[in-house]
Amino acid sequence: MGAIRIASAALTGAAALSLAAPVATAAGTSTNASNTTSFAFSVTPSMSAPGGQVTLNVTGCAGTATASSGVFNTVSIPANSSRNATVDVNAKRGASYTVTFACGSERATSQLTIIGGSQPTISSTLRPPTTTAPTAAPTTPLGVRGGLGGSVDTAGTWEMAAGAALVAAAGGGALFHLRRRVARRQRW
């Protein structure tokens, strides 16, 4: 009976530690080190049709930033602003293109996916269908500032150590309590 309680306490402690580990890892490192920059950047929308418009946004860059890709011409973006770029009409549908942002000596990348079905086949016996030009979705002038809500930037070494100490104290308290209950039941 006591082994079951000890095993469940050990599993509970292991679960608490495994849930705390991803937070510690996220605070300490980035999943893509090449995109850890002093400036923020975005491509909105991240999916566009050939000939469509995308908004390139850069904030936190002291000077003029540039954005370049194989699917549109290089765009100069003044400090803390955004610019629109037109996706090449010959862009391959279904392909993902890398957009490179540069601010001074720092570089970062983002992905732009080209969407849309295949081009319709025109038969000589049918009248070609009429098409309308794609319209760009309305965008916020400086883009949406989404992300982790500051949780990664504010967690320092002391906070991580305090969190680890609290998790360890909780695990130790649980083990102490269970051992005490087991010892009390064995005396009866």
N, C-alpha and C positions, 0 to 999 in steps of 0.2 A: 504494500500500500504506500509506504514512504517513498519507494523508488519512482512511483508514478508521479507523486507530487514534486519530487526533485527534478525529474525529467521535464515536467511541464514548466517548472520555474526556469530551468536552463534554456528551454526552447523559447520562452517568453523573453528572456534576456538576449538571446541570440537574435530574435526578431527585432527587438528594439535597436540593437547595434547595427543590424543590416539596414534598417530604415534610416539610421543616422549617417551611415557611410556615404550614400550618394550626395547628401547635403554638404558634407565635408569635402568631397571630391569636387563638386561644382564650385565651391567657394575657393578652392585652391588652384584649380587649373581650368583651362578652357578646352572644349572638345575640338576646336579648330584653332590652333595657335596662330595661324596666319591672319585670322580676323580679329585678333586682340589689338585694338588700336586706341589711340587717344581721341579719335573722332567717331561719331555715329554716322551710319549710312543706310540707305534703303533704296530698293527698286519697287515702285508701286504702279500697277499691280505686278505680281511676280509671274503672271502668265498673261501673254498677249498674242493676238493674231498678227500675221504678217500685215504690215502697213499701219498697225495700231500705235498708240502713243503710250509711253511709260514716263513716270515722273521719277527723276533721280534726285535724292535728297541727301545732303551732307550737313551735319551740325558738329560744332566743336573743332572745326579746322580754322586755324588763324588766317590762312591765306586762301588763295583760289585752289579748289580741288578739281580734279578731272575724273571723268568716268569714260571708260572705253570698252568696246565689245566688238566681236566680229559681226554683229547684227545691226549696229548703228554706228554713226560717226562719233569720234571723240567729242565729248561735251565738257566745256569749262563751267564750273559751278562756283559762283562767288561765295565768300564766307557765310556760313549759317543760312543757306537758302537752298532752293531746288530749281531744277530746269527740266523741261520736257525733251524727250528724244523720240524720233519716229523709227519704228522697227522696219527693217528692210522688207520690201514686198516679196522678195525672193527668199526669205528666211524659210528654212525647212520646218514644216509642221511636225510637231512631236519632239523636236530637238530641244536640248537644254543648252543655253549659251552662258558662258561666264562673263560677268560684268566686273571689271576691275576698277576700283576707286583708288585714287592716289591723292595724298595730302602731304606735301613736302616729301620726306623720304619714306613715309609709311604707305603701305599698300594693303588693300583688303579686297575680298571677292564676295560676290553674291551670284545667284543663279537666276536666269530669265528663261522661262519655258515658253515655247511657241505652241499655241493651241490652234485647233480648227481641223476640220475634216479634209479629205483629199479634194483636189480640184474636180469639178463635175466634168464628165465626158460630154462633148457636144456632138450630136448626131447630125448628119446632113439632112435628115428628113424631119427633124424637129427644130422649132425656133429656139435659139439659146435663151436660157432663163435670164431674167433681169436681176441684177445684184445691186445692193446698196452698200455704200462705203461703211466700214465698221466705225462705230463711235466709241470714244474713250469714256471710261467710267469717271464720274466726278471724283476728284481727289482733294484732299486737304492740302493747303498750300505748302506746309512744311512736313507733311506726312504724319502718320500716327506713331507716337512714341510708345511702342509696346515693348515688352520684355519681361524680365524677371522681377520687376518692381523694386530694384535696389537690393535684393537679397544677396546677390553675389558681391557687389561692391562694398557692402558694409560689414561683412563677416571677416574679422581679422583673427590673428593668432590667439589673442586672449579670449575672444568670444568662442572660438572653436575649442580651446582648452576647457573653458567653463562648461560648455555643452557636453564635452566628453566626461568631465568630472560628474556632472549631474546624472548622466546615463549610467556611469559606473556606480554611483551612490545608490541609485534606484535598484540596480541589479543586486548590489550587496545587501541592501535592506530587504529585498524580497527573499534572498537566500537565508539571511539571518532569521527572518520571521518563520520561514518554512522549517528550518532546522530546530527552532525553538518549539514549534508545534509538534514536530515529530518526537522530540525529547520529552515533552510533557505527556504525550499519549503513551509512550513506552513506560512511564512511571506508574501508570494506573494498573 
